Amino acid sequence: MRITRKNITFWFCALTIILTLISCDRLFPSGDVVERVSDGDTMKVRESNGNEFTVRFACIDAPEVPHNSKEMQSKRKSDINQFKWGAKAQTRLQALVKKSGDRVNLTVTDTDRYGRKVAEVRLRDGTFVQEILVREGLAKVYRPYLNKCPSKDIVQQAEAEAQSNRRGVWSDAKFTNPWEYRSLNK
């Protein structure tokens, strides 16, 4: 086989195109950038245009994390238990976001009373974050707002599976639901 300048040019161009397509996602990443994971169901996000906002996860409620030094130093068993699960949920969410290159795709369903965008959150590969957290027992379905949750069947099925398999908070008889914990600690 004779190697010609034409063959070399062809293969060089082909290789360049293939490498460009492979790295295209790195050159033109999709999704919103996660600036900070606040807890297991809230994060700060920056859009491609530079706008930053807080996202509260639709459909679910994750255990609380301590918000101030008094809470961090609390010796109350209910606080310790809640914050232990809250830290696990936050750590898991951080790992999911990192796996997705700190980028997520949002389906905004509402704005809450604090001005946060309420959204279903998916990783770049389509993984539904709320489903993962609920399936692993690191969050519970928040039923009062399920009517604003397009994927309510998915999270309810994930919760039923977590409960029947006693995963995460479902394995802890002393766990207090996050919405109950917040109302008791106002």
C-alpha positions in Angstrom: 0.0 0.0 0.0 1.4 3.4 -1.0 1.1 6.2 1.5 0.3 9.4 -0.3 -0.1 12.9 0.8 -3.8 12.6 0.1 -4.1 9.6 2.4 -2.3 11.4 5.2 -4.5 14.5 4.8 -7.6 12.3 4.8 -6.7 10.5 8.0 -5.5 13.7 9.7 -8.8 15.3 9.0 -10.8 12.3 10.1 -8.9 12.1 13.4 -9.3 15.8 14.0 -13.1 15.5 13.5 -13.4 12.5 15.8 -11.4 14.1 18.5 -13.4 17.3 18.2 -16.7 15.4 18.5 -15.4 13.5 21.6 -14.3 16.7 23.3 -17.4 18.7 22.1 -19.1 18.2 25.5 -16.1 19.7 27.2 -15.9 22.6 24.8 -19.6 23.4 24.9 -20.9 21.9 28.2 -24.7 21.7 28.6 -26.8 22.5 31.7 -26.6 24.9 34.5 -23.5 25.0 36.7 -23.9 24.0 40.4 -22.0 26.6 42.4 -22.8 25.1 45.9 -24.8 22.2 47.4 -26.5 23.7 50.4 -28.0 20.5 51.8 -29.7 17.4 50.4 -32.4 19.2 48.5 -31.2 22.7 47.8 -28.4 24.1 45.7 -27.1 27.4 44.2 -27.0 27.3 40.4 -25.5 29.6 37.7 -27.1 29.7 34.3 -25.0 30.1 31.1 -25.9 33.8 31.0 -24.4 34.3 34.5 -27.6 34.5 36.5 -27.4 32.8 39.8 -30.4 31.5 41.8 -31.3 28.9 44.5 -33.0 25.7 43.5 -35.2 23.8 45.9 -35.9 20.2 44.8 -39.4 19.5 43.7 -41.2 16.4 45.1 -38.9 15.6 48.0 -37.7 16.8 51.4 -34.3 15.8 52.7 -33.2 15.7 56.3 -31.9 19.0 57.7 -28.3 20.1 58.1 -27.2 22.5 60.9 -27.5 26.1 59.7 -25.6 27.9 62.6 -23.0 27.2 65.3 -25.7 26.7 67.9 -27.2 23.9 65.8 -23.7 22.4 65.1 -23.0 22.2 68.8 -26.4 20.8 69.8 -26.3 17.7 72.0 -30.1 17.0 71.5 -30.5 13.5 70.2 -33.2 14.7 67.7 -30.7 17.3 66.3 -27.8 14.8 66.1 -30.0 12.3 64.3 -31.5 14.8 61.9 -28.1 16.3 61.1 -26.4 12.9 60.6 -28.9 12.0 57.9 -28.8 15.6 56.5 -25.0 15.3 56.1 -25.4 12.0 54.3 -27.9 13.4 51.9 -25.8 16.5 51.3 -22.7 14.3 50.7 -24.5 12.1 48.3 -25.9 15.0 46.3 -22.4 16.5 46.1 -21.1 13.3 44.7 -23.9 13.1 42.1 -23.3 16.7 41.0 -19.5 16.1 40.8 -20.1 12.9 38.7 -22.0 15.2 36.2 -19.2 17.7 35.9 -21.0 20.1 38.3 -23.7 20.6 35.7 -27.4 19.8 35.9 -30.5 20.2 33.8 -33.5 21.7 35.5 -37.2 21.5 34.9 -38.6 24.4 36.9 -42.1 23.7 38.2 -42.7 26.6 40.6 -41.2 29.4 42.8 -41.5 29.0 46.5 -42.3 31.6 49.1 -38.6 32.3 49.6 -38.1 33.1 45.9 -36.3 29.8 45.2 -37.0 28.0 41.9 -38.6 24.7 42.6 -37.3 22.2 40.1 -36.9 18.6 39.1 -33.1 18.1 38.8 -31.4 15.7 36.3 -27.7 15.1 35.7 -26.4 15.5 32.2 -26.8 11.8 31.5 -30.6 12.1 32.4 -30.3 10.6 35.9 -33.2 12.0 38.0 -31.6 13.2 41.2 -34.7 13.2 43.4 -35.3 9.5 42.5 -31.8 8.5 43.5 -32.0 10.3 46.9 -35.4 8.9 47.7 -34.5 5.4 46.5 -31.4 5.4 48.7 -33.5 6.6 51.7 -31.8 9.9 51.9 -34.9 11.9 51.3 -38.7 11.4 51.5 -41.5 12.3 49.2 -43.0 15.6 50.2 -46.7 14.9 49.6 -48.2 18.4 50.1 -46.7 19.6 46.8 -46.9 16.4 44.7 -49.5 18.0 42.5 -46.7 20.2 41.1 -44.3 17.3 40.6 -44.4 16.0 37.0 -42.5 12.8 38.0 -44.5 12.1 41.1 -45.0 8.4 40.2 -41.3 7.9 39.9 -40.5 9.3 43.3 -43.4 7.5 45.0 -42.2 4.2 43.5 -38.7 4.9 44.7 -39.9 5.7 48.2 -41.9 2.5 48.4 -38.8 0.5 47.4 -36.6 2.3 49.9 -39.2 1.8 52.7 -39.7 -1.9 51.9 -35.9 -2.5 51.8 -35.4 -0.3 54.9 -32.8 1.9 53.3 -31.4 5.1 54.8 -33.8 6.9 57.1 -36.3 4.0 56.7 -33.9 1.9 58.8 -33.9 4.4 61.6 -36.8 4.1 64.0 -35.8 7.4 65.7 -35.8 9.5 62.5 -38.1 12.4 62.4 -39.5 13.5 59.0 -37.8 16.8 58.0 -41.1 18.8 57.8 -42.0 17.6 61.3 -38.5 18.3 62.6 -38.7 21.9 61.3 -42.1 22.5 62.8 -41.0 21.2 66.2 -37.9 23.5 66.1 -39.3 26.8 65.1 
